[in-house]
Amino acid sequence: MIMLAGSEQKVTRPFHEGRWDSSQTGASLPTNDQCHGMALAAQLYDLGLTREERGRLAALIAAQPQMKQPATRQLVTALRR
């Protein structure tokens, strides 16, 4: 299982307040870590297009207590289509 949202490198540089008036325009070239992150995102996207993977995700979500919530049931139904 791949853990996301906290362990992967950011793909873009932060656009914090200190950079708002920066004279640098455009994006800098991505680092190797950023290229890896973009490749992983593309793989996960492609995997999510498969009916089998959406079915596995739906089954995992359906086993959770949150299935009592209408929005969660709607999500599981949508994933199974």
mmCIF file of the N, C-alpha and C atoms, coordinates in Angstrom:
data_MODEL
# 
_entry.id   MODEL 
# 
loop_
_atom_site.group_PDB 
_atom_site.id 
_atom_site.type_symbol 
_atom_site.label_atom_id 
_atom_site.label_alt_id 
_atom_site.label_comp_id 
_atom_site.label_asym_id 
_atom_site.label_entity_id 
_atom_site.label_seq_id 
_atom_site.pdbx_PDB_ins_code 
_atom_site.Cartn_x 
_atom_site.Cartn_y 
_atom_site.Cartn_z 
_atom_site.occupancy 
_atom_site.B_iso_or_equiv 
_atom_site.pdbx_formal_charge 
_atom_site.auth_seq_id 
_atom_site.auth_comp_id 
_atom_site.auth_asym_id 
_atom_site.auth_atom_id 
_atom_site.pdbx_PDB_model_num 
ATOM 1   N N  . MET A 1 1  ? 0.844   -1.179 0.000   1.00 0.00 ? 1  MET A N  1 
ATOM 2   C CA . MET A 1 1  ? 0.000   0.000  0.000   1.00 0.00 ? 1  MET A CA 1 
ATOM 3   C C  . MET A 1 1  ? 0.885   1.236  0.000   1.00 0.00 ? 1  MET A C  1 
ATOM 4   N N  . ILE A 1 2  ? 0.515   2.227  -0.773  1.00 0.00 ? 2  ILE A N  1 
ATOM 5   C CA . ILE A 1 2  ? 1.252   3.483  -0.864  1.00 0.00 ? 2  ILE A CA 1 
ATOM 6   C C  . ILE A 1 2  ? 0.614   4.492  0.082   1.00 0.00 ? 2  ILE A C  1 
ATOM 7   N N  . MET A 1 3  ? 1.435   5.093  0.917   1.00 0.00 ? 3  MET A N  1 
ATOM 8   C CA . MET A 1 3  ? 0.941   6.150  1.805   1.00 0.00 ? 3  MET A CA 1 
ATOM 9   C C  . MET A 1 3  ? 1.171   7.499  1.129   1.00 0.00 ? 3  MET A C  1 
ATOM 10  N N  . LEU A 1 4  ? 0.161   8.315  1.105   1.00 0.00 ? 4  LEU A N  1 
ATOM 11  C CA . LEU A 1 4  ? 0.243   9.624  0.465   1.00 0.00 ? 4  LEU A CA 1 
ATOM 12  C C  . LEU A 1 4  ? -0.086  10.722 1.461   1.00 0.00 ? 4  LEU A C  1 
ATOM 13  N N  . ALA A 1 5  ? -0.022  11.936 0.985   1.00 0.00 ? 5  ALA A N  1 
ATOM 14  C CA . ALA A 1 5  ? -0.451  13.114 1.758   1.00 0.00 ? 5  ALA A CA 1 
ATOM 15  C C  . ALA A 1 5  ? 0.317   13.263 3.062   1.00 0.00 ? 5  ALA A C  1 
ATOM 16  N N  . GLY A 1 6  ? 1.583   13.435 2.952   1.00 0.00 ? 6  GLY A N  1 
ATOM 17  C CA . GLY A 1 6  ? 2.385   13.665 4.144   1.00 0.00 ? 6  GLY A CA 1 
ATOM 18  C C  . GLY A 1 6  ? 3.758   13.063 4.016   1.00 0.00 ? 6  GLY A C  1 
ATOM 19  N N  . SER A 1 7  ? 3.913   12.141 3.078   1.00 0.00 ? 7  SER A N  1 
ATOM 20  C CA . SER A 1 7  ? 5.205   11.499 2.932   1.00 0.00 ? 7  SER A CA 1 
ATOM 21  C C  . SER A 1 7  ? 5.847   11.759 1.578   1.00 0.00 ? 7  SER A C  1 
ATOM 22  N N  . GLU A 1 8  ? 5.096   12.270 0.624   1.00 0.00 ? 8  GLU A N  1 
ATOM 23  C CA . GLU A 1 8  ? 5.627   12.507 -0.717  1.00 0.00 ? 8  GLU A CA 1 
ATOM 24  C C  . GLU A 1 8  ? 6.114   13.949 -0.850  1.00 0.00 ? 8  GLU A C  1 
ATOM 25  N N  . GLN A 1 9  ? 7.085   14.140 -1.756  1.00 0.00 ? 9  GLN A N  1 
ATOM 26  C CA . GLN A 1 9  ? 7.608   15.471 -2.036  1.00 0.00 ? 9  GLN A CA 1 
ATOM 27  C C  . GLN A 1 9  ? 6.552   16.310 -2.764  1.00 0.00 ? 9  GLN A C  1 
ATOM 28  N N  . LYS A 1 10 ? 6.578   17.607 -2.512  1.00 0.00 ? 10 LYS A N  1 
ATOM 29  C CA . LYS A 1 10 ? 5.703   18.510 -3.268  1.00 0.00 ? 10 LYS A CA 1 
ATOM 30  C C  . LYS A 1 10 ? 6.199   18.585 -4.704  1.00 0.00 ? 10 LYS A C  1 
ATOM 31  N N  . VAL A 1 11 ? 5.281   18.790 -5.626  1.00 0.00 ? 11 VAL A N  1 
ATOM 32  C CA . VAL A 1 11 ? 5.649   18.884 -7.031  1.00 0.00 ? 11 VAL A CA 1 
ATOM 33  C C  . VAL A 1 11 ? 6.011   20.326 -7.401  1.00 0.00 ? 11 VAL A C  1 
ATOM 34  N N  . THR A 1 12 ? 5.452   21.277 -6.712  1.00 0.00 ? 12 THR A N  1 
ATOM 35  C CA . THR A 1 12 ? 5.749   22.674 -7.010  1.00 0.00 ? 12 THR A CA 1 
ATOM 36  C C  . THR A 1 12 ? 6.335   23.361 -5.788  1.00 0.00 ? 12 THR A C  1 
ATOM 37  N N  . ARG A 1 13 ? 7.048   24.445 -6.034  1.00 0.00 ? 13 ARG A N  1 
ATOM 38  C CA . ARG A 1 13 ? 7.576   25.245 -4.923  1.00 0.00 ? 13 ARG A CA 1 
ATOM 39  C C  . ARG A 1 13 ? 6.426   25.968 -4.244  1.00 0.00 ? 13 ARG A C  1 
ATOM 40  N N  . PRO A 1 14 ? 6.509   26.153 -2.941  1.00 0.00 ? 14 PRO A N  1 
ATOM 41  C CA . PRO A 1 14 ? 5.449   26.891 -2.250  1.00 0.00 ? 14 PRO A CA 1 
ATOM 42  C C  . PRO A 1 14 ? 5.361   28.323 -2.769  1.00 0.00 ? 14 PRO A C  1 
ATOM 43  N N  . PHE A 1 15 ? 4.156   28.830 -2.890  1.00 0.00 ? 15 PHE A N  1 
ATOM 44  C CA . PHE A 1 15 ? 3.950   30.212 -3.316  1.00 0.00 ? 15 PHE A CA 1 
ATOM 45  C C  . PHE A 1 15 ? 3.524   31.018 -2.095  1.00 0.00 ? 15 PHE A C  1 
ATOM 46  N N  . HIS A 1 16 ? 4.483   31.208 -1.210  1.00 0.00 ? 16 HIS A N  1 
ATOM 47  C CA . HIS A 1 16 ? 4.209   31.905 0.046   1.00 0.00 ? 16 HIS A CA 1 
ATOM 48  C C  . HIS A 1 16 ? 4.292   33.416 -0.135  1.00 0.00 ? 16 HIS A C  1 
ATOM 49  N N  . GLU A 1 17 ? 3.930   34.133 0.883   1.00 0.00 ? 17 GLU A N  1 
ATOM 50  C CA . GLU A 1 17 ? 3.875   35.602 0.851   1.00 0.00 ? 17 GLU A CA 1 
ATOM 51  C C  . GLU A 1 17 ? 5.190   36.232 0.402   1.00 0.00 ? 17 GLU A C  1 
ATOM 52  N N  . GLY A 1 18 ? 6.309   35.643 0.778   1.00 0.00 ? 18 GLY A N  1 
ATOM 53  C CA . GLY A 1 18 ? 7.611   36.193 0.422   1.00 0.00 ? 18 GLY A CA 1 
ATOM 54  C C  . GLY A 1 18 ? 7.907   36.125 -1.064  1.00 0.00 ? 18 GLY A C  1 
ATOM 55  N N  . ARG A 1 19 ? 7.203   35.296 -1.808  1.00 0.00 ? 19 ARG A N  1 
ATOM 56  C CA . ARG A 1 19 ? 7.427   35.171 -3.244  1.00 0.00 ? 19 ARG A CA 1 
ATOM 57  C C  . ARG A 1 19 ? 6.416   35.967 -4.073  1.00 0.00 ? 19 ARG A C  1 
ATOM 58  N N  . TRP A 1 20 ? 5.462   36.612 -3.444  1.00 0.00 ? 20 TRP A N  1 
ATOM 59  C CA . TRP A 1 20 ? 4.394   37.276 -4.185  1.00 0.00 ? 20 TRP A CA 1 
ATOM 60  C C  . TRP A 1 20 ? 4.907   38.356 -5.121  1.00 0.00 ? 20 TRP A C  1 
ATOM 61  N N  . ASP A 1 21 ? 5.952   39.079 -4.714  1.00 0.00 ? 21 ASP A N  1 
ATOM 62  C CA . ASP A 1 21 ? 6.453   40.142 -5.584  1.00 0.00 ? 21 ASP A CA 1 
ATOM 63  C C  . ASP A 1 21 ? 7.802   39.769 -6.209  1.00 0.00 ? 21 ASP A C  1 
ATOM 64  N N  . SER A 1 22 ? 8.091   38.502 -6.299  1.00 0.00 ? 22 SER A N  1 
ATOM 65  C CA . SER A 1 22 ? 9.340   38.029 -6.877  1.00 0.00 ? 22 SER A CA 1 
ATOM 66  C C  . SER A 1 22 ? 9.408   38.370 -8.357  1.00 0.00 ? 22 SER A C  1 
ATOM 67  N N  . SER A 1 23 ? 10.610  38.705 -8.811  1.00 0.00 ? 23 SER A N  1 
ATOM 68  C CA . SER A 1 23 ? 10.783  39.015 -10.230 1.00 0.00 ? 23 SER A CA 1 
ATOM 69  C C  . SER A 1 23 ? 10.897  37.743 -11.067 1.00 0.00 ? 23 SER A C  1 
ATOM 70  N N  . GLN A 1 24 ? 11.082  36.603 -10.423 1.00 0.00 ? 24 GLN A N  1 
ATOM 71  C CA . GLN A 1 24 ? 11.178  35.335 -11.155 1.00 0.00 ? 24 GLN A CA 1 
ATOM 72  C C  . GLN A 1 24 ? 9.800   34.961 -11.706 1.00 0.00 ? 24 GLN A C  1 
ATOM 73  N N  . THR A 1 25 ? 9.756   34.658 -12.988 1.00 0.00 ? 25 THR A N  1 
ATOM 74  C CA . THR A 1 25 ? 8.494   34.255 -13.594 1.00 0.00 ? 25 THR A CA 1 
ATOM 75  C C  . THR A 1 25 ? 8.617   32.838 -14.102 1.00 0.00 ? 25 THR A C  1 
ATOM 76  N N  . GLY A 1 26 ? 7.504   32.190 -14.267 1.00 0.00 ? 26 GLY A N  1 
ATOM 77  C CA . GLY A 1 26 ? 7.501   30.819 -14.772 1.00 0.00 ? 26 GLY A CA 1 
ATOM 78  C C  . GLY A 1 26 ? 7.957   29.830 -13.724 1.00 0.00 ? 26 GLY A C  1 
ATOM 79  N N  . ALA A 1 27 ? 7.855   28.595 -14.076 1.00 0.00 ? 27 ALA A N  1 
ATOM 80  C CA . ALA A 1 27 ? 8.229   27.529 -13.155 1.00 0.00 ? 27 ALA A CA 1 
ATOM 81  C C  . ALA A 1 27 ? 9.682   27.130 -13.386 1.00 0.00 ? 27 ALA A C  1 
ATOM 82  N N  . SER A 1 28 ? 10.358  26.792 -12.316 1.00 0.00 ? 28 SER A N  1 
ATOM 83  C CA . SER A 1 28 ? 11.716  26.285 -12.456 1.00 0.00 ? 28 SER A CA 1 
ATOM 84  C C  . SER A 1 28 ? 11.650  24.824 -12.893 1.00 0.00 ? 28 SER A C  1 
ATOM 85  N N  . LEU A 1 29 ? 12.772  24.301 -13.368 1.00 0.00 ? 29 LEU A N  1 
ATOM 86  C CA . LEU A 1 29 ? 12.805  22.903 -13.788 1.00 0.00 ? 29 LEU A CA 1 
ATOM 87  C C  . LEU A 1 29 ? 12.550  22.008 -12.583 1.00 0.00 ? 29 LEU A C  1 
ATOM 88  N N  . PRO A 1 30 ? 11.774  20.940 -12.760 1.00 0.00 ? 30 PRO A N  1 
ATOM 89  C CA . PRO A 1 30 ? 11.483  20.063 -11.625 1.00 0.00 ? 30 PRO A CA 1 
ATOM 90  C C  . PRO A 1 30 ? 12.719  19.268 -11.189 1.00 0.00 ? 30 PRO A C  1 
ATOM 91  N N  . THR A 1 31 ? 12.776  18.991 -9.903  1.00 0.00 ? 31 THR A N  1 
ATOM 92  C CA . THR A 1 31 ? 13.851  18.161 -9.357  1.00 0.00 ? 31 THR A CA 1 
ATOM 93  C C  . THR A 1 31 ? 13.540  16.700 -9.649  1.00 0.00 ? 31 THR A C  1 
ATOM 94  N N  . ASN A 1 32 ? 14.501  15.826 -9.387  1.00 0.00 ? 32 ASN A N  1 
ATOM 95  C CA . ASN A 1 32 ? 14.268  14.388 -9.559  1.00 0.00 ? 32 ASN A CA 1 
ATOM 96  C C  . ASN A 1 32 ? 13.126  13.905 -8.669  1.00 0.00 ? 32 ASN A C  1 
ATOM 97  N N  . ASP A 1 33 ? 13.069  14.406 -7.430  1.00 0.00 ? 33 ASP A N  1 
ATOM 98  C CA . ASP A 1 33 ? 11.980  14.018 -6.519  1.00 0.00 ? 33 ASP A CA 1 
ATOM 99  C C  . ASP A 1 33 ? 10.628  14.463 -7.072  1.00 0.00 ? 33 ASP A C  1 
ATOM 100 N N  . GLN A 1 34 ? 10.578  15.654 -7.643  1.00 0.00 ? 34 GLN A N  1 
ATOM 101 C CA . GLN A 1 34 ? 9.328   16.145 -8.205  1.00 0.00 ? 34 GLN A CA 1 
ATOM 102 C C  . GLN A 1 34 ? 8.924   15.330 -9.428  1.00 0.00 ? 34 GLN A C  1 
ATOM 103 N N  . CYS A 1 35 ? 9.894   14.950 -10.257 1.00 0.00 ? 35 CYS A N  1 
ATOM 104 C CA . CYS A 1 35 ? 9.595   14.095 -11.413 1.00 0.00 ? 35 CYS A CA 1 
ATOM 105 C C  . CYS A 1 35 ? 9.049   12.760 -10.947 1.00 0.00 ? 35 CYS A C  1 
ATOM 106 N N  . HIS A 1 36 ? 9.635   12.209 -9.887  1.00 0.00 ? 36 HIS A N  1 
ATOM 107 C CA . HIS A 1 36 ? 9.133   10.955 -9.324  1.00 0.00 ? 36 HIS A CA 1 
ATOM 108 C C  . HIS A 1 36 ? 7.695   11.132 -8.832  1.00 0.00 ? 36 HIS A C  1 
ATOM 109 N N  . GLY A 1 37 ? 7.420   12.243 -8.165  1.00 0.00 ? 37 GLY A N  1 
ATOM 110 C CA . GLY A 1 37 ? 6.069   12.508 -7.671  1.00 0.00 ? 37 GLY A CA 1 
ATOM 111 C C  . GLY A 1 37 ? 5.053   12.625 -8.796  1.00 0.00 ? 37 GLY A C  1 
ATOM 112 N N  . MET A 1 38 ? 5.438   13.288 -9.875  1.00 0.00 ? 38 MET A N  1 
ATOM 113 C CA . MET A 1 38 ? 4.527   13.424 -11.012 1.00 0.00 ? 38 MET A CA 1 
ATOM 114 C C  . MET A 1 38 ? 4.290   12.077 -11.691 1.00 0.00 ? 38 MET A C  1 
ATOM 115 N N  . ALA A 1 39 ? 5.326   11.258 -11.777 1.00 0.00 ? 39 ALA A N  1 
ATOM 116 C CA . ALA A 1 39 ? 5.173   9.925  -12.370 1.00 0.00 ? 39 ALA A CA 1 
ATOM 117 C C  . ALA A 1 39 ? 4.260   9.063  -11.506 1.00 0.00 ? 39 ALA A C  1 
ATOM 118 N N  . LEU A 1 40 ? 4.413   9.148  -10.192 1.00 0.00 ? 40 LEU A N  1 
ATOM 119 C CA . LEU A 1 40 ? 3.554   8.395  -9.284  1.00 0.00 ? 40 LEU A CA 1 
ATOM 120 C C  . LEU A 1 40 ? 2.103   8.848  -9.417  1.00 0.00 ? 40 LEU A C  1 
ATOM 121 N N  . ALA A 1 41 ? 1.892   10.156 -9.512  1.00 0.00 ? 41 ALA A N  1 
ATOM 122 C CA . ALA A 1 41 ? 0.533   10.675 -9.680  1.00 0.00 ? 41 ALA A CA 1 
ATOM 123 C C  . ALA A 1 41 ? -0.094  10.153 -10.966 1.00 0.00 ? 41 ALA A C  1 
ATOM 124 N N  . ALA A 1 42 ? 0.676   10.104 -12.038 1.00 0.00 ? 42 ALA A N  1 
ATOM 125 C CA . ALA A 1 42 ? 0.160   9.589  -13.314 1.00 0.00 ? 42 ALA A CA 1 
ATOM 126 C C  . ALA A 1 42 ? -0.177  8.106  -13.205 1.00 0.00 ? 42 ALA A C  1 
ATOM 127 N N  . GLN A 1 43 ? 0.673   7.334  -12.511 1.00 0.00 ? 43 GLN A N  1 
ATOM 128 C CA . GLN A 1 43 ? 0.398   5.908  -12.315 1.00 0.00 ? 43 GLN A CA 1 
ATOM 129 C C  . GLN A 1 43 ? -0.870  5.696  -11.502 1.00 0.00 ? 43 GLN A C  1 
ATOM 130 N N  . LEU A 1 44 ? -1.024  6.462  -10.426 1.00 0.00 ? 44 LEU A N  1 
ATOM 131 C CA . LEU A 1 44 ? -2.214  6.323  -9.578  1.00 0.00 ? 44 LEU A CA 1 
ATOM 132 C C  . LEU A 1 44 ? -3.475  6.719  -10.336 1.00 0.00 ? 44 LEU A C  1 
ATOM 133 N N  . TYR A 1 45 ? -3.371  7.754  -11.153 1.00 0.00 ? 45 TYR A N  1 
ATOM 134 C CA . TYR A 1 45 ? -4.511  8.172  -11.964 1.00 0.00 ? 45 TYR A CA 1 
ATOM 135 C C  . TYR A 1 45 ? -4.911  7.042  -12.911 1.00 0.00 ? 45 TYR A C  1 
ATOM 136 N N  . ASP A 1 46 ? -3.926  6.496  -13.620 1.00 0.00 ? 46 ASP A N  1 
ATOM 137 C CA . ASP A 1 46 ? -4.207  5.402  -14.554 1.00 0.00 ? 46 ASP A CA 1 
ATOM 138 C C  . ASP A 1 46 ? -4.795  4.198  -13.831 1.00 0.00 ? 46 ASP A C  1 
ATOM 139 N N  . LEU A 1 47 ? -4.265  3.884  -12.649 1.00 0.00 ? 47 LEU A N  1 
ATOM 140 C CA . LEU A 1 47 ? -4.771  2.763  -11.869 1.00 0.00 ? 47 LEU A CA 1 
ATOM 141 C C  . LEU A 1 47 ? -6.226  2.997  -11.470 1.00 0.00 ? 47 LEU A C  1 
ATOM 142 N N  . GLY A 1 48 ? -6.550  4.239  -11.123 1.00 0.00 ? 48 GLY A N  1 
ATOM 143 C CA . GLY A 1 48 ? -7.916  4.581  -10.734 1.00 0.00 ? 48 GLY A CA 1 
ATOM 144 C C  . GLY A 1 48 ? -8.918  4.487  -11.873 1.00 0.00 ? 48 GLY A C  1 
ATOM 145 N N  . LEU A 1 49 ? -8.426  4.438  -13.096 1.00 0.00 ? 49 LEU A N  1 
ATOM 146 C CA . LEU A 1 49 ? -9.317  4.287  -14.242 1.00 0.00 ? 49 LEU A CA 1 
ATOM 147 C C  . LEU A 1 49 ? -9.788  2.844  -14.420 1.00 0.00 ? 49 LEU A C  1 
ATOM 148 N N  . THR A 1 50 ? -9.128  1.902  -13.762 1.00 0.00 ? 50 THR A N  1 
ATOM 149 C CA . THR A 1 50 ? -9.496  0.494  -13.933 1.00 0.00 ? 50 THR A CA 1 
ATOM 150 C C  . THR A 1 50 ? -10.665 0.136  -13.018 1.00 0.00 ? 50 THR A C  1 
ATOM 151 N N  . ARG A 1 51 ? -11.583 -0.611 -13.560 1.00 0.00 ? 51 ARG A N  1 
ATOM 152 C CA . ARG A 1 51 ? -12.756 -1.038 -12.803 1.00 0.00 ? 51 ARG A CA 1 
ATOM 153 C C  . ARG A 1 51 ? -12.362 -1.878 -11.579 1.00 0.00 ? 51 ARG A C  1 
ATOM 154 N N  . GLU A 1 52 ? -11.352 -2.722 -11.756 1.00 0.00 ? 52 GLU A N  1 
ATOM 155 C CA . GLU A 1 52 ? -10.912 -3.598 -10.660 1.00 0.00 ? 52 GLU A CA 1 
ATOM 156 C C  . GLU A 1 52 ? -10.402 -2.796 -9.461  1.00 0.00 ? 52 GLU A C  1 
ATOM 157 N N  . GLU A 1 53 ? -9.594  -1.780 -9.733  1.00 0.00 ? 53 GLU A N  1 
ATOM 158 C CA . GLU A 1 53 ? -9.042  -0.981 -8.636  1.00 0.00 ? 53 GLU A CA 1 
ATOM 159 C C  . GLU A 1 53 ? -10.128 -0.162 -7.955  1.00 0.00 ? 53 GLU A C  1 
ATOM 160 N N  . ARG A 1 54 ? -11.040 0.394  -8.728  1.00 0.00 ? 54 ARG A N  1 
ATOM 161 C CA . ARG A 1 54 ? -12.157 1.129  -8.107  1.00 0.00 ? 54 ARG A CA 1 
ATOM 162 C C  . ARG A 1 54 ? -12.999 0.182  -7.250  1.00 0.00 ? 54 ARG A C  1 
ATOM 163 N N  . GLY A 1 55 ? -13.172 -1.062 -7.697  1.00 0.00 ? 55 GLY A N  1 
ATOM 164 C CA . GLY A 1 55 ? -13.916 -2.041 -6.901  1.00 0.00 ? 55 GLY A CA 1 
ATOM 165 C C  . GLY A 1 55 ? -13.217 -2.357 -5.592  1.00 0.00 ? 55 GLY A C  1 
ATOM 166 N N  . ARG A 1 56 ? -11.894 -2.488 -5.642  1.00 0.00 ? 56 ARG A N  1 
ATOM 167 C CA . ARG A 1 56 ? -11.131 -2.746 -4.399  1.00 0.00 ? 56 ARG A CA 1 
ATOM 168 C C  . ARG A 1 56 ? -11.257 -1.562 -3.435  1.00 0.00 ? 56 ARG A C  1 
ATOM 169 N N  . LEU A 1 57 ? -11.152 -0.352 -3.969  1.00 0.00 ? 57 LEU A N  1 
ATOM 170 C CA . LEU A 1 57 ? -11.290 0.833  -3.122  1.00 0.00 ? 57 LEU A CA 1 
ATOM 171 C C  . LEU A 1 57 ? -12.693 0.909  -2.530  1.00 0.00 ? 57 LEU A C  1 
ATOM 172 N N  . ALA A 1 58 ? -13.700 0.637  -3.335  1.00 0.00 ? 58 ALA A N  1 
ATOM 173 C CA . ALA A 1 58 ? -15.086 0.655  -2.841  1.00 0.00 ? 58 ALA A CA 1 
ATOM 174 C C  . ALA A 1 58 ? -15.275 -0.355 -1.717  1.00 0.00 ? 58 ALA A C  1 
ATOM 175 N N  . ALA A 1 59 ? -14.691 -1.543 -1.857  1.00 0.00 ? 59 ALA A N  1 
ATOM 176 C CA . ALA A 1 59 ? -14.810 -2.572 -0.817  1.00 0.00 ? 59 ALA A CA 1 
ATOM 177 C C  . ALA A 1 59 ? -14.142 -2.128 0.478   1.00 0.00 ? 59 ALA A C  1 
ATOM 178 N N  . LEU A 1 60 ? -12.979 -1.497 0.378   1.00 0.00 ? 60 LEU A N  1 
ATOM 179 C CA . LEU A 1 60 ? -12.288 -1.014 1.579   1.00 0.00 ? 60 LEU A CA 1 
ATOM 180 C C  . LEU A 1 60 ? -13.105 0.066  2.285   1.00 0.00 ? 60 LEU A C  1 
ATOM 181 N N  . ILE A 1 61 ? -13.665 0.984  1.500   1.00 0.00 ? 61 ILE A N  1 
ATOM 182 C CA . ILE A 1 61 ? -14.466 2.056  2.097   1.00 0.00 ? 61 ILE A CA 1 
ATOM 183 C C  . ILE A 1 61 ? -15.748 1.486  2.698   1.00 0.00 ? 61 ILE A C  1 
ATOM 184 N N  . ALA A 1 62 ? -16.373 0.525  2.009   1.00 0.00 ? 62 ALA A N  1 
ATOM 185 C CA . ALA A 1 62 ? -17.639 -0.052 2.483   1.00 0.00 ? 62 ALA A CA 1 
ATOM 186 C C  . ALA A 1 62 ? -17.479 -0.766 3.820   1.00 0.00 ? 62 ALA A C  1 
ATOM 187 N N  . ALA A 1 63 ? -16.280 -1.196 4.137   1.00 0.00 ? 63 ALA A N  1 
ATOM 188 C CA . ALA A 1 63 ? -16.037 -1.901 5.405   1.00 0.00 ? 63 ALA A CA 1 
ATOM 189 C C  . ALA A 1 63 ? -15.852 -0.940 6.581   1.00 0.00 ? 63 ALA A C  1 
ATOM 190 N N  . GLN A 1 64 ? -15.858 0.357  6.319   1.00 0.00 ? 64 GLN A N  1 
ATOM 191 C CA . GLN A 1 64 ? -15.623 1.347  7.368   1.00 0.00 ? 64 GLN A CA 1 
ATOM 192 C C  . GLN A 1 64 ? -16.934 1.778  8.033   1.00 0.00 ? 64 GLN A C  1 
ATOM 193 N N  . PRO A 1 65 ? -16.860 2.217  9.292   1.00 0.00 ? 65 PRO A N  1 
ATOM 194 C CA . PRO A 1 65 ? -18.067 2.682  9.993   1.00 0.00 ? 65 PRO A CA 1 
ATOM 195 C C  . PRO A 1 65 ? -18.728 3.891  9.309   1.00 0.00 ? 65 PRO A C  1 
ATOM 196 N N  . GLN A 1 66 ? -17.960 4.630  8.528   1.00 0.00 ? 66 GLN A N  1 
ATOM 197 C CA . GLN A 1 66 ? -18.505 5.815  7.857   1.00 0.00 ? 66 GLN A CA 1 
ATOM 198 C C  . GLN A 1 66 ? -19.541 5.452  6.799   1.00 0.00 ? 66 GLN A C  1 
ATOM 199 N N  . MET A 1 67 ? -19.697 4.177  6.486   1.00 0.00 ? 67 MET A N  1 
ATOM 200 C CA . MET A 1 67 ? -20.717 3.767  5.517   1.00 0.00 ? 67 MET A CA 1 
ATOM 201 C C  . MET A 1 67 ? -22.117 4.126  5.988   1.00 0.00 ? 67 MET A C  1 
ATOM 202 N N  . LYS A 1 68 ? -22.260 4.475  7.259   1.00 0.00 ? 68 LYS A N  1 
ATOM 203 C CA . LYS A 1 68 ? -23.555 4.916  7.778   1.00 0.00 ? 68 LYS A CA 1 
ATOM 204 C C  . LYS A 1 68 ? -23.940 6.278  7.207   1.00 0.00 ? 68 LYS A C  1 
ATOM 205 N N  . GLN A 1 69 ? -22.972 7.014  6.692   1.00 0.00 ? 69 GLN A N  1 
ATOM 206 C CA . GLN A 1 69 ? -23.229 8.353  6.178   1.00 0.00 ? 69 GLN A CA 1 
ATOM 207 C C  . GLN A 1 69 ? -23.656 8.273  4.711   1.00 0.00 ? 69 GLN A C  1 
ATOM 208 N N  . PRO A 1 70 ? -24.712 9.000  4.344   1.00 0.00 ? 70 PRO A N  1 
ATOM 209 C CA . PRO A 1 70 ? -25.200 8.970  2.961   1.00 0.00 ? 70 PRO A CA 1 
ATOM 210 C C  . PRO A 1 70 ? -24.134 9.333  1.925   1.00 0.00 ? 70 PRO A C  1 
ATOM 211 N N  . ALA A 1 71 ? -23.293 10.311 2.231   1.00 0.00 ? 71 ALA A N  1 
ATOM 212 C CA . ALA A 1 71 ? -22.266 10.731 1.264   1.00 0.00 ? 71 ALA A CA 1 
ATOM 213 C C  . ALA A 1 71 ? -21.272 9.609  0.997   1.00 0.00 ? 71 ALA A C  1 
ATOM 214 N N  . THR A 1 72 ? -20.948 8.842  2.021   1.00 0.00 ? 72 THR A N  1 
ATOM 215 C CA . THR A 1 72 ? -20.017 7.720  1.843   1.00 0.00 ? 72 THR A CA 1 
ATOM 216 C C  . THR A 1 72 ? -20.659 6.624  1.004   1.00 0.00 ? 72 THR A C  1 
ATOM 217 N N  . ARG A 1 73 ? -21.929 6.352  1.245   1.00 0.00 ? 73 ARG A N  1 
ATOM 218 C CA . ARG A 1 73 ? -22.627 5.346  0.435   1.00 0.00 ? 73 ARG A CA 1 
ATOM 219 C C  . ARG A 1 73 ? -22.702 5.790  -1.029  1.00 0.00 ? 73 ARG A C  1 
ATOM 220 N N  . GLN A 1 74 ? -22.925 7.071  -1.261  1.00 0.00 ? 74 GLN A N  1 
ATOM 221 C CA . GLN A 1 74 ? -22.952 7.592  -2.631  1.00 0.00 ? 74 GLN A CA 1 
ATOM 222 C C  . GLN A 1 74 ? -21.590 7.424  -3.306  1.00 0.00 ? 74 GLN A C  1 
ATOM 223 N N  . LEU A 1 75 ? -20.523 7.668  -2.555  1.00 0.00 ? 75 LEU A N  1 
ATOM 224 C CA . LEU A 1 75 ? -19.178 7.510  -3.100  1.00 0.00 ? 75 LEU A CA 1 
ATOM 225 C C  . LEU A 1 75 ? -18.928 6.060  -3.497  1.00 0.00 ? 75 LEU A C  1 
ATOM 226 N N  . VAL A 1 76 ? -19.281 5.128  -2.630  1.00 0.00 ? 76 VAL A N  1 
ATOM 227 C CA . VAL A 1 76 ? -19.085 3.706  -2.916  1.00 0.00 ? 76 VAL A CA 1 
ATOM 228 C C  . VAL A 1 76 ? -19.899 3.295  -4.138  1.00 0.00 ? 76 VAL A C  1 
ATOM 229 N N  . THR A 1 77 ? -21.121 3.774  -4.226  1.00 0.00 ? 77 THR A N  1 
ATOM 230 C CA . THR A 1 77 ? -21.957 3.474  -5.399  1.00 0.00 ? 77 THR A CA 1 
ATOM 231 C C  . THR A 1 77 ? -21.317 3.999  -6.676  1.00 0.00 ? 77 THR A C  1 
ATOM 232 N N  . ALA A 1 78 ? -20.798 5.221  -6.621  1.00 0.00 ? 78 ALA A N  1 
ATOM 233 C CA . ALA A 1 78 ? -20.155 5.817  -7.799  1.00 0.00 ? 78 ALA A CA 1 
ATOM 234 C C  . ALA A 1 78 ? -18.898 5.037  -8.196  1.00 0.00 ? 78 ALA A C  1 
ATOM 235 N N  . LEU A 1 79 ? -18.134 4.598  -7.219  1.00 0.00 ? 79 LEU A N  1 
ATOM 236 C CA . LEU A 1 79 ? -16.909 3.837  -7.505  1.00 0.00 ? 79 LEU A CA 1 
ATOM 237 C C  . LEU A 1 79 ? -17.235 2.492  -8.152  1.00 0.00 ? 79 LEU A C  1 
ATOM 238 N N  . ARG A 1 80 ? -18.351 1.922  -7.802  1.00 0.00 ? 80 ARG A N  1 
ATOM 239 C CA . ARG A 1 80 ? -18.705 0.592  -8.327  1.00 0.00 ? 80 ARG A CA 1 
ATOM 240 C C  . ARG A 1 80 ? -19.291 0.646  -9.731  1.00 0.00 ? 80 ARG A C  1 
ATOM 241 N N  . ARG A 1 81 ? -19.596 1.814  -10.246 1.00 0.00 ? 81 ARG A N  1 
ATOM 242 C CA . ARG A 1 81 ? -20.173 1.932  -11.595 1.00 0.00 ? 81 ARG A CA 1 
ATOM 243 C C  . ARG A 1 81 ? -19.125 1.716  -12.645 1.00 0.00 ? 81 ARG A C  1 
# 
